[in-house]
Amino acid sequence: MQSYFVSGTDTDVGKTIASVLLLKSLNNAGGRTLGIKPISAGCEMTSEGLRNEDALKLQEASSIKADYKIINPIAYAPFVAPHIAATEKGESLTMPQLQDCLIKAQQLQPNHLLIEGAGGWRLPLNNEGLYFSDFARQNKLKVILVVGMKLGCLNHAVLSHEAIINDGLECAGWIANQLSPNMPRYRENLASLRALLPSPQLAEIAYQKNTINEISLTENFSKVFR
């Protein structure tokens, strides 16, 4: 089983899009895949309870059809930082909760398990110094960094990558997600990322408004996802 923690250079940079497209690519290779999002904030109430759009996309893209409670066990309605949503509800986010989520996902025995984080690398789980990245560290998860291609992405990508490495983890690779059709000097920024980040580029996701995004896999993809 290969397990990866999918993080981003910021919130709303395309972690879910990248995870879904990776899952579909791995499905085409015939693997048992599962994508989970342990924590979500920004959910709608349905007849079945709170549901997060991103988590539903992961559920649909996974070849293993798991119950939603396994995909997204910790869900809050407000679209705010998860630890703030938890506090407002009189709850707290804890490491044992996340470990339980991981164990239940692993019990389904996927060949490839993608664990989507929330926000960026240093998303706080409380105000006492516990971060989502601590979960990745505790389980020695390989990290996939999604870079939202926009002004400032070079700084965000380099700092996020440095933090991952300084936390003692391996960055298996990074994915460039084109957020706008007219980012100034897009190709030049992409070339800079390839030069500045020591980890391999796994893929590039093209901008496509109101359609299914396309992913261009690099030769590094097959090397990482053996």
C-alpha positions in Angstrom: 0.0 0.0 0.0 1.3 3.4 -0.9 -0.1 6.3 1.1 0.3 10.0 0.2 -0.7 13.2 1.9 -1.9 15.8 -0.6 -1.1 19.3 0.6 -1.2 22.7 -1.1 0.7 26.0 -1.2 -2.5 27.6 0.1 -6.2 27.0 0.4 -8.2 26.7 -2.8 -5.3 25.9 -5.0 -6.7 22.6 -6.4 -5.9 19.8 -4.0 -9.1 18.1 -4.8 -8.9 18.5 -8.5 -5.3 17.1 -8.4 -6.4 14.2 -6.2 -9.4 13.3 -8.3 -7.3 13.4 -11.5 -4.6 11.3 -9.9 -7.1 8.8 -8.7 -8.6 8.5 -12.2 -5.1 8.1 -13.7 -4.3 5.3 -11.2 -7.7 3.7 -11.8 -6.9 3.5 -15.5 -3.9 1.4 -14.5 -6.2 -1.0 -12.7 -5.3 -0.3 -9.1 -7.4 -0.2 -6.0 -7.6 3.4 -5.1 -9.1 5.4 -2.3 -9.1 9.2 -1.7 -10.1 10.5 1.7 -10.5 14.0 3.2 -10.4 13.5 7.0 -11.3 17.1 7.9 -13.6 19.4 5.9 -15.2 22.8 6.7 -17.7 24.2 4.3 -20.4 21.5 4.1 -24.1 21.4 3.2 -26.7 19.7 5.3 -28.4 16.9 3.4 -30.9 14.2 4.4 -27.8 12.0 5.1 -26.0 14.6 7.2 -23.3 17.1 6.4 -21.7 16.6 3.0 -18.6 18.3 1.6 -18.4 18.7 -2.2 -14.7 17.9 -2.4 -15.1 14.8 -0.3 -17.9 13.6 -2.6 -15.7 14.1 -5.6 -13.0 11.9 -3.9 -15.6 9.3 -3.1 -16.8 9.2 -6.7 -13.2 9.0 -8.2 -12.1 6.2 -5.9 -12.3 2.7 -7.3 -13.1 1.5 -3.8 -16.6 2.6 -3.0 -16.3 3.4 0.7 -19.0 4.9 3.0 -18.9 8.6 3.3 -18.0 8.4 7.0 -14.7 6.8 6.0 -14.0 9.4 3.3 -14.8 12.4 5.5 -15.4 11.6 9.2 -14.9 15.2 10.5 -17.2 17.7 8.8 -18.3 21.2 9.7 -20.8 23.5 8.0 -19.0 26.9 8.2 -16.5 27.7 5.5 -13.8 28.7 8.0 -10.6 27.2 9.5 -11.6 23.8 10.8 -10.3 24.3 14.3 -12.4 27.5 14.6 -15.5 25.6 13.3 -14.8 22.9 15.9 -14.4 25.3 18.7 -17.7 27.0 17.8 -19.4 23.6 18.1 -17.7 22.9 21.4 -15.4 20.2 19.9 -11.7 19.8 19.4 -9.6 18.3 16.6 -7.3 15.6 17.9 -4.6 13.3 16.6 -6.5 10.1 17.7 -9.4 11.2 15.5 -7.2 11.4 12.5 -5.4 8.1 13.3 -8.8 6.4 13.5 -9.7 7.8 10.1 -6.4 6.5 8.6 -6.8 3.0 10.1 -10.3 2.6 8.7 -9.2 3.7 5.3 -6.2 1.3 5.4 -8.5 -1.6 6.4 -10.1 -1.3 2.9 -6.6 -2.3 1.5 -6.2 0.2 -1.3 -3.1 0.0 -3.5 -2.9 3.8 -3.4 -4.4 5.9 -0.7 -4.5 9.7 -1.2 -5.2 11.7 2.0 -6.2 15.2 1.2 -5.2 17.8 3.7 -7.0 21.1 4.4 -5.6 24.6 3.6 -1.8 24.6 3.3 1.0 22.6 5.0 0.7 24.4 8.4 -3.1 24.2 8.9 -3.6 24.4 12.7 -5.8 21.9 14.5 -5.9 24.0 17.6 -4.2 27.1 19.0 -1.7 25.1 21.1 0.7 24.2 18.3 -0.9 21.1 16.8 -0.9 21.1 13.0 -2.3 18.8 10.3 1.3 18.4 9.2 1.9 16.6 12.5 -0.4 13.9 11.4 1.7 13.5 8.2 4.8 13.4 10.3 3.5 10.9 12.8 2.6 8.5 10.0 5.7 9.2 7.8 3.5 9.9 4.8 5.0 10.9 1.5 3.7 14.3 0.4 2.4 15.5 -2.9 2.5 19.3 -3.1 -0.1 21.1 -5.3 1.1 24.4 -6.5 -1.6 26.9 -7.4 -0.2 28.8 -10.3 -0.7 32.5 -9.5 1.4 35.5 -8.6 3.3 34.6 -5.5 3.4 30.9 -6.2 7.2 30.7 -6.3 7.5 31.9 -2.7 4.6 29.8 -1.5 6.0 26.7 -3.2 9.6 27.0 -2.0 8.5 27.7 1.6 6.0 24.9 1.6 8.6 22.5 0.2 11.2 23.6 2.7 8.8 23.0 5.6 8.0 19.5 4.3 11.6 18.6 4.1 12.5 20.2 7.4 9.7 18.1 9.0 11.7 15.0 8.0 9.3 13.9 5.2 9.7 13.1 1.6 8.1 15.3 -1.0 7.2 12.6 -3.6 6.6 15.3 -6.1 4.6 18.4 -7.0 1.7 19.3 -9.4 1.2 22.6 -11.1 -2.4 23.7 -11.3 -3.2 26.5 -13.6 -5.8 28.7 -11.8 -6.3 31.3 -14.4 -6.2 31.3 -18.2 -4.2 34.5 -18.3 -1.6 34.3 -15.6 1.3 36.6 -16.6 4.4 34.7 -17.5 2.9 31.3 -16.7 5.5 29.3 -18.6 8.3 31.3 -17.1 7.0 30.7 -13.6 6.6 27.0 -14.3 10.2 26.9 -15.5 11.3 28.6 -12.3 9.5 26.0 -10.2 11.2 23.2 -12.1 14.5 24.8 -11.3 13.8 25.8 -7.7 12.1 22.7 -6.4 14.3 19.6 -6.0 11.4 17.2 -6.0 10.1 16.0 -9.3 7.1 17.5 -11.1 4.4 14.8 -11.4 1.9 16.6 -13.5 0.5 19.8 -14.9 -3.3 20.6 -14.8 -4.5 22.9 -17.5 -7.1 25.6 -16.8 -10.5 24.7 -18.2 -13.5 26.8 -17.2 -16.7 24.8 -16.6 -15.3 21.6 -18.1 -13.4 18.6 -16.8 -9.8 19.6 -16.2 -7.1 17.7 -18.1 -4.0 16.5 -16.5 -0.6 16.0 -18.2 1.4 13.5 -16.5 5.2 13.7 -16.6 7.5 10.6 -16.9 8.0 11.0 -13.1 4.5 9.9 -12.4 5.1 6.3 -13.3 8.3 6.3 -11.3 6.5 7.5 -8.1 3.3 5.5 -8.5 4.8 2.1 -9.3 
